Amino acid sequence: MNNRIIIFLFSAALITFTASCKKSNPVVVHIVEPNPVFTALPDTLKFSVSGGNDTLTVNMNGTKWEAFSSQTWVGLSFTSSIKASDKLIVTAAANSTGSIRTATLSLVMDNKTTVLVNISQNIAKITYPDYSSPVPSDPSGMNSTAKALVSQISLGWNLGNTLEVPVSAGGETGWGNALTTQTLIDSVKAAGFNAIRLPCAWDSHSDPSTGAIDPAWLARVKQVLNYCYNDNMYVIINIHWDGGWLENNCLPSKQVAVNLKQRALWEQIAMYFRDYDEHLLFAGCNEPNASDATGMAVLLTYEQTFINAVRSTGGRNSYRTLICQAPSTNIDYAVSYMTTLPTDITVNRLAFEVHDYDPYQFSSLNSDASWGNMFYFWGATYHQAPVDGVDRNASWGEESYFISEFAKIKAKFIDNGFPVILGEFGAMRRLSLTGSNLTNHLASRAYYLQYVVTQAKNYGLAPFYWDAGFTGDQGTGLFTRSTGVLVDQQGLKALVTGAANGTYPY
């Protein structure tokens, strides 16, 4: 509810009477309204993080004025008896939000004349130690450009819903997956994947006051990374969602605080993994929630901070391939809003990342929604009659759609020298279907996976299948995580066949 204060003041207008001696002539009354006077000084108030009071001097010649605050953290009161000039006390509460915040005071005289006063409040100054301890650049084992390196990725797999689970949600096993073992990674390699994306949480494993990452967590991620290295696989380590500290804050008010944390975390990650060769790639974030030019401008600073932090550590990190994300990892947003790209002191070592779960109604929607129904069948040759009276055929996002989308991203990045990672894609298995509906759905899903992988590679995108671990109804899991046993042979065959059929254009 807006805070509100009203002050009344009676002020006379100039009234002039004109009369004639003749009774038949009417009395004429002229009312001359004074020019409105209404000011509030100063017109801008700035508060520290601790809040406090400040005063506005108000001057007016109307009958009343009112003051409204747009935010509840701003309180209002006046200091003296009602008169034309009065002092309005503005009180700001302490700012514990971690964000710079703003409010507007609207002062209104006689319901028509308005004066606006802008209010802002700072956040506490955040400082983290400088975790970068640079060593001389080391090109050994780092010979490939980003494009050459990505061209070696035949098919990628995500260790989803595992290392990226926030501590508050239970950590690595909090979303139902078993601890990752060498046996699981061996199975992934044997199935035909030669690259693994390791989504990782870092912020929830760090000290909030210093940004220091828990050494035990760094060691655990290194252990899983070594499982992949033991199988000679390419590996991407990122900063994933982890409560949305970066992803949900592509906002000017969050920019300073997020960049400070981004620098501190990436300096530590880069330092800890600095000695690994070019099989290890870093990705600055995951799905940064930017969908307009303002959000993209903020995201660009997060990506630049990531690049600068990694390069500052020296060693092999001077040459490591780094991956930056499109806004919301959305192809159309990338084309529209990435008018400026981050810069890198090392040439030809940047790649970019998009995700694609289109059409969402087929890949991920698990119940009918007001805006659309679930799709069970994708691809024209797999369309069939309605199921229980409902059309379940994909009505958009089929073959020509992917050709169009991948062509856009090829023109945006690949044709300009930057390789692209299709960091996530996939589709659930709707195992609750029965009979011919289930058979046709699974065949349709296999066709979808094969088609997306083939066309992704044909247009230059390295495909990484999203495996969330769950293998039951509506799951995307290929393996039983605890044993490494393959459970979705049809899906795997589609992925591997698609990868074999696709050819990178570089």
Buried (B, 14 or more C-beta within 10 A) or exposed (E): EEBEBEBEBEEEEEEEEEEEEEEEEEEEEEEEEEEEBBBBEEEEBEBEBEBEEBBBEBBBBBBBBBBBBBBEBBBBEBEEEEEBEBEBBBBBBBBEEBBBBEBEBBBBBBEEBEBEBEBBBBBEEBEBEEBBEBBEBBEEEBEBBBBBBBBBBBBBBBBBBBBBBBBEEEBBBBBEBBEBBBBBBBBBBEBBBBBBBBBBBBBBBBEEEEBBBBEEBBEBBBEBBBBBBEBEBBBBBBBBBBBBBBBBBBBEBBBBBBBBBBBBBBBBBBBBBBEBBBBBBBBBBBBBBBBEEEBBBBBBBBBBBBBBBBBBBBBBBBBBBBBBBBBBBBBBBBBBBBEEBBEBEBEBBBBBBBBBBBBBBBBBBEEEEEEEBBBBBBBEEBBBEEBEEEBBBBEEBBBEBBBEBBEBBBEBBBEEEBBBBBBBBBBBBBBEBEEEBBEBBBBBBBBBBBBBBBBBBBBBBBBBBBBBBBBEEBBBBBBBBBEBEBBBEEBBBBBBBBBBBBEBEE
